[in-house]
């Protein structure tokens, strides 16, 4: 405010010519700043539109050849004459691995965030926080190599046989946890994804939990609430919009993850009821076959990419609508 007052005094003290020149300079700066920011915002829409158009153009031959049957065809045989391509296997693998990953990552991530903000000793918060940041910074290909050489054999030799034995003969669950054990499976890929998205959920949850006014928690403790009751009745309701935003950000990462999943999922287009069976995802299928594809095969892979783009768009749009409803409900 003091600087603005000084500038105003300088303009008033200057002559008519100097005053008009200074005002013109200020106006030019404002107009320039306005157009720079506006063009920056418009460039995002142009880039997004260019991506959509290029995907549609590249996928058009496959769309024309297969039509809507591409969505529910399971077979993927690009070497057949004519090629038979279907997106059902990759779409199934994408949804299943993302669902299992979020099923694991959400409670673990929220638990870590609650511990760091409500229960963790001060001297331990920084080491755990740094460990979470390191998890977020590890390249995805390192996760894939670790999953292939370490996690996959461990799960196939210990965890999977145990689960298969427990649920053997149980309706529905017996089919979901059916054998044989495998180093490469949907569950292994989902577990890797859960580890990869864990830092997103935890970091965002920690940040939003810190925004809860201390007076609200102190009032709850003052009337005899336990820590669990404070978290359940005060912290979570107050920060639910931010928590859901972090979860949706993690889900977007899980849907589009490529290299780590390609290493450990098995790259099989067959659909199996067992989560211990090999499978594939849209991004893994594109990564493993695009370099050697051409013609209709390449167009089919681009169409898979377009489907992933649409799927991610609808997921994020649904999350946005949910957040708007929550904000509107909180406002009322």
C-alpha positions in Angstrom: 0.0 0.0 0.0 2.9 2.4 0.8 4.5 1.7 -2.6 1.2 2.4 -4.4 0.8 5.7 -2.4 4.3 6.8 -3.4 3.7 5.9 -7.0 0.4 7.9 -6.9 2.2 10.9 -5.4 4.8 10.8 -8.1 2.2 10.7 -10.8 0.4 13.6 -9.3 3.6 15.7 -8.9 4.6 15.0 -12.5 3.6 17.2 -15.4 0.7 16.5 -17.7 3.0 14.8 -20.3 4.8 12.6 -17.7 1.5 11.6 -16.1 0.0 10.5 -19.4 3.1 8.6 -20.2 3.2 6.8 -16.9 -0.5 5.9 -17.1 0.0 4.6 -20.6 2.9 2.4 -19.4 0.8 1.0 -16.6 -2.0 0.2 -19.1 0.3 -1.4 -21.5 1.7 -3.6 -18.8 -1.7 -4.7 -17.7 -2.8 -5.5 -21.2 0.4 -7.4 -21.9 0.0 -9.4 -18.7 -3.6 -10.2 -19.5 -2.9 -11.5 -23.0 0.1 -13.6 -21.9 -1.9 -15.3 -19.2 -4.9 -15.7 -21.6 -2.8 -17.3 -24.3 -1.2 -19.6 -21.7 -4.6 -20.8 -20.7 -5.8 -21.2 -24.3 -2.6 -23.1 -25.2 -3.7 -25.9 -22.8 -7.0 -26.3 -24.7 -5.1 -26.3 -28.0 -2.7 -29.0 -26.8 -5.6 -31.1 -25.5 -7.5 -30.6 -28.7 -4.5 -31.5 -30.8 -4.0 -34.7 -28.8 -7.6 -35.7 -29.2 -7.6 -35.0 -33.0 -4.4 -36.9 -33.6 -5.8 -39.9 -31.6 -9.0 -39.9 -33.6 -7.2 -39.6 -36.9 -4.9 -42.4 -36.0 -7.6 -44.7 -34.7 -10.1 -44.1 -37.5 -9.1 -47.1 -39.7 -9.6 -49.4 -36.7 -12.9 -47.7 -35.8 -14.1 -48.1 -39.4 -13.0 -51.8 -39.5 -14.3 -53.0 -36.2 -16.9 -50.5 -35.0 -18.4 -50.9 -31.5 -17.5 -54.7 -31.6 -13.9 -53.6 -30.7 -15.1 -52.9 -27.2 -16.4 -56.4 -26.4 -14.1 -58.5 -28.5 -11.6 -60.4 -26.4 -9.4 -61.9 -29.0 -6.2 -60.0 -30.0 -4.6 -61.5 -33.1 -2.8 -58.9 -35.2 -1.0 -61.5 -37.3 -4.3 -63.2 -38.4 -5.6 -62.6 -41.9 -7.5 -60.4 -41.6 -6.3 -59.1 -38.2 -8.7 -59.7 -35.2 -8.4 -57.0 -32.6 -10.5 -56.4 -29.4 -10.1 -54.1 -26.4 -12.0 -56.2 -23.8 -8.9 -57.8 -22.4 -6.9 -54.6 -21.9 -9.9 -52.7 -20.6 -10.6 -55.5 -18.1 -7.0 -55.6 -16.9 -6.9 -51.8 -16.5 -10.0 -51.6 -14.4 -9.2 -54.7 -12.3 -5.6 -53.6 -11.5 -6.7 -50.1 -10.7 -9.5 -51.2 -8.5 -7.4 -53.6 -6.5 -4.6 -51.0 -6.2 -7.0 -48.3 -4.9 -8.5 -50.9 -2.5 -5.1 -51.4 -1.0 -3.7 -47.9 -1.3 -6.6 -45.8 0.1 -6.8 -47.3 3.6 -3.0 -47.6 3.9 -2.4 -44.0 2.7 -5.1 -42.5 4.9 -3.8 -44.5 7.9 -0.2 -43.2 7.3 -1.6 -39.6 7.0 -3.6 -39.9 10.2 -0.6 -41.3 12.0 1.6 -38.5 10.9 -0.8 -35.7 11.8 -2.4 -37.1 15.0 -0.3 -39.8 16.6 3.3 -39.7 15.3 6.1 -38.4 17.7 7.6 -35.2 16.4 11.1 -36.8 15.9 9.6 -39.5 13.7 7.5 -37.4 11.3 10.4 -36.1 9.2 12.0 -39.5 8.5 8.6 -41.0 7.5 7.7 -37.9 5.4 11.1 -38.2 3.6 10.5 -41.9 2.9 7.1 -41.1 1.3 8.7 -38.5 -0.9 11.4 -40.9 -2.0 8.7 -43.4 -2.9 7.1 -40.8 -5.2 10.5 -40.1 -6.8 11.5 -43.6 -7.8 11.2 -44.2 -11.6 8.4 -46.5 -12.6 10.8 -48.8 -14.4 12.6 -49.4 -11.1 9.3 -50.5 -9.6 8.8 -52.9 -12.5 12.2 -54.4 -12.1 11.8 -54.8 -8.4 8.4 -56.4 -8.9 9.7 -58.8 -11.5 12.8 -60.0 -9.7 11.7 -59.7 -6.0 8.0 -59.2 -5.4 6.8 -61.6 -8.1 8.7 -64.6 -6.9 7.9 -63.8 -3.2 4.1 -63.6 -4.0 4.2 -66.8 -6.2 6.0 -68.8 -3.6 4.3 -67.7 -0.4 1.3 -65.4 -0.6 -0.5 -66.9 -3.6 -0.4 -70.6 -2.5 -1.6 -69.5 0.9 -4.6 -67.6 -0.5 -5.4 -70.4 -3.0 -5.5 -73.0 -0.2 -7.7 -70.8 2.0 -10.4 -70.1 -0.6 -10.3 -73.4 -2.4 -13.9 -74.5 -2.9 -15.4 -71.3 -1.6 -18.1 -69.9 -4.0 -17.0 -66.8 -5.9 -13.9 -66.3 -3.8 -12.5 -69.6 -5.0 -12.7 -68.4 -8.6 -11.2 -65.0 -7.8 -8.2 -66.5 -5.9 -7.8 -69.6 -8.1 -4.4 -71.0 -9.0 -1.9 -71.8 -10.2 0.5 -69.3 -8.6 2.3 -67.1 -11.1 5.2 -64.6 -11.1 3.2 -62.5 -13.5 -0.4 -61.7 -12.7 -3.0 -59.0 -12.3 -2.6 -59.0 -8.5 1.1 -58.5 -8.7 0.7 -55.6 -11.0 -2.1 -54.1 -8.8 0.2 -54.4 -5.7 3.0 -52.5 -7.5 0.4 -49.9 -8.5 -0.7 -49.6 -4.9 2.8 -48.9 -3.8 3.3 -46.3 -6.6 0.1 -44.3 -5.9 0.6 -44.5 -2.1 2.7 -41.3 -1.9 0.0 -39.3 -3.8 -2.8 -40.2 -1.4 -0.6 -39.9 1.7 1.0 -36.5 0.9 -2.2 -34.8 -0.2 -4.1 -36.2 2.9 -1.3 -35.0 5.2 -1.5 -31.5 3.7 -5.3 -31.3 4.0 -5.4 -32.8 7.5 -3.1 -30.0 8.6 -5.7 -27.4 7.5 -8.2 -28.6 10.2 -8.4 -25.7 12.7 -6.9 -26.9 16.0 -9.8 -25.4 17.9 -12.2 -28.0 16.4 -10.1 -30.9 17.5 -9.4 -29.4 20.9 -13.2 -28.9 21.4 -13.8 -32.6 20.5 -11.1 -33.7 22.9 -12.6 -31.4 25.5 -15.9 -33.2 25.5 -14.3 -36.6 25.9 -13.8 -37.8 22.3 -11.1 -40.4 21.6 -8.5 -39.9 18.8 -10.5 -42.2 16.6 -13.7 -40.3 17.2 -11.9 -37.0 16.5 -10.5 -38.3 13.2 -13.8 -39.9 12.2 -16.1 -37.0 13.2 -14.0 -33.9 12.8 -10.9 -34.4 10.6 -12.3 -36.6 7.8 -15.6 -34.6 7.3 -13.7 -31.3 7.3 -11.2 -32.5 4.7 -13.2 -34.9 2.6 -13.1 -32.8 -0.5 -9.3 -32.7 -0.5 -9.0 -36.4 0.4 -11.2 -37.3 -2.5 -9.2 -35.1 -4.8 -6.0 -36.9 -3.8 -7.6 -40.3 -4.3 -8.8 -39.3 -7.8 -5.3 -38.0 -8.7 -3.9 -41.4 -7.6 -6.5 -43.3 -9.6 -5.5 -41.3 -12.7 -1.9 -42.4 -12.1 -3.0 -46.0 -11.7 -5.0 -46.1 -14.9 -2.2 -44.8 -17.0 0.9 -46.4 -15.5 2.9 -48.2 -18.2 6.4 -49.5 -17.6 6.0 -51.0 -14.1 2.8 -52.8 -15.1 4.4 -54.1 -18.4 7.1 -55.8 -16.4 4.9 -57.8 -14.1 1.4 -58.3 -15.5 2.2 -61.0 -18.0 0.8 -59.2 -21.2 -1.9 -61.8 -21.8 -5.1 -60.6 -23.6 -7.1 -63.5 -22.1 -9.7 -62.7 -19.4 -9.6 -64.9 -16.3 -11.7 -64.7 -13.2 -8.6 -65.3 -11.1 -6.6 -62.2 -10.1 -3.5 -64.5 -9.9 -3.7 -65.1 -13.7 -1.7 -63.1 -16.2 -3.4 -60.2 -18.0 -2.7 -56.9 -19.6 -3.7 -53.2 -19.5 -4.3 -50.7 -22.2 -1.0 -48.9 -21.5 1.0 -52.1 -21.2 -0.4 -53.4 -24.5 0.5 -50.2 -26.3 4.0 -50.1 -24.8 4.8 -53.8 -25.6 3.5 -53.8 -29.2 3.5 -50.3 -30.7 7.2 -50.3 -31.9 6.6 -53.4 -34.1 3.1 -52.5 -35.3 1.9 -51.0 -38.6 -1.3 -50.6 -40.5 -4.5 -51.8 -38.9 -2.5 -53.2 -35.9 -1.1 -49.8 -35.2 -4.5 -48.1 -35.6 -6.0 -50.6 -33.1 -3.3 -49.7 -30.6 -4.0 -46.0 -31.1 -7.7 -46.7 -30.6 -6.8 -48.4 -27.3 -5.0 -45.1 -26.4 -8.1 -43.2 -27.3 -10.2 -45.5 -25.1 -7.8 -44.9 -22.2 -8.1 -41.2 -22.7 -11.9 -41.3 -22.7 -11.9 -43.6 -19.6 -9.6 -41.2 -17.7 -11.7 -38.3 -18.7 -14.9 -39.8 -17.4 -13.2 -40.8 -14.2 -11.9 -37.3 -13.6 -15.2 -35.8 -14.6 -17.1 -38.0 -12.2 -14.6 -37.0 -9.5 -15.1 -33.3 -10.3 -18.9 -33.7 -10.1 -18.6 -35.5 -6.8 -16.4 -32.7 -5.4 -18.9 -30.1 -6.6 -21.8 -31.8 -4.9 -19.8 -32.1 -1.7 -18.9 -28.4 -1.8 -22.5 -27.5 -2.6 -23.7 -29.7 0.3 -21.2 -28.1 2.7 -22.2 -24.6 1.6 -25.8 -25.4 2.3 
